[in-house]
């Protein structure tokens, strides 16, 4: 049985690099009269170095992301989520997806021990929207937005990233999950796509729901 959106609501939008998380989060915030919280990935001082030399800067980059994401997510506990609507463009668990791609075994063991201690401070969203796409579409989006340090990203990395996100959400049961085939979607310019996704979000069905605009 589904439940309609009430006065309190916490929605998280997730997906790989270039899929449109921030665009959808902003749209949802306007449509649902919610506050939007955005991750500032570009504030990570190690990120440009990581894209130039991934092996050397992987651990520093990942730990910096972990600490900052924990800080921002822990601060959400200070917000009255029972009476305020909130949309955020990532979940804390995303950090582990990237860590498993970039860290070696010893680094990953250290990372996991730190992350395990931090995760209890993080609130669980009422609903997660997973924007699923393919490396080719993501590559196109990344080229269009043309962030300098992202120019070295290749399709092999994006393919591994998509697989990591699929594993994360394959058995997701921490909150209702909406999986959207985002490859053919344009949330910014296609009013019908936006309307159909908002319809599902407002209903908030339990379990996992799939939305494919081509179906």
Secondary structure, 3 states (H helix, E strand, C coil): CCCCCCCCEEEEEEECCCCCHHHHHHHHHHHCCCEEECCCHHHCCCHHHHHHCHHHHHHHHHHHHHHHHHHHHHHHHHCCCCCCEEEECCCCCHHHHHHHHHCCHHHHHHHHHHHHHHHHHCCCCCEEEEEECCHHHHHHHHHHHCCHHHHHCCHHHHHHHHHHHHHHHHCCCCCEEEEEECCCCCCCCCHHHHHHHHHHHHHCCCCEEEECCCC
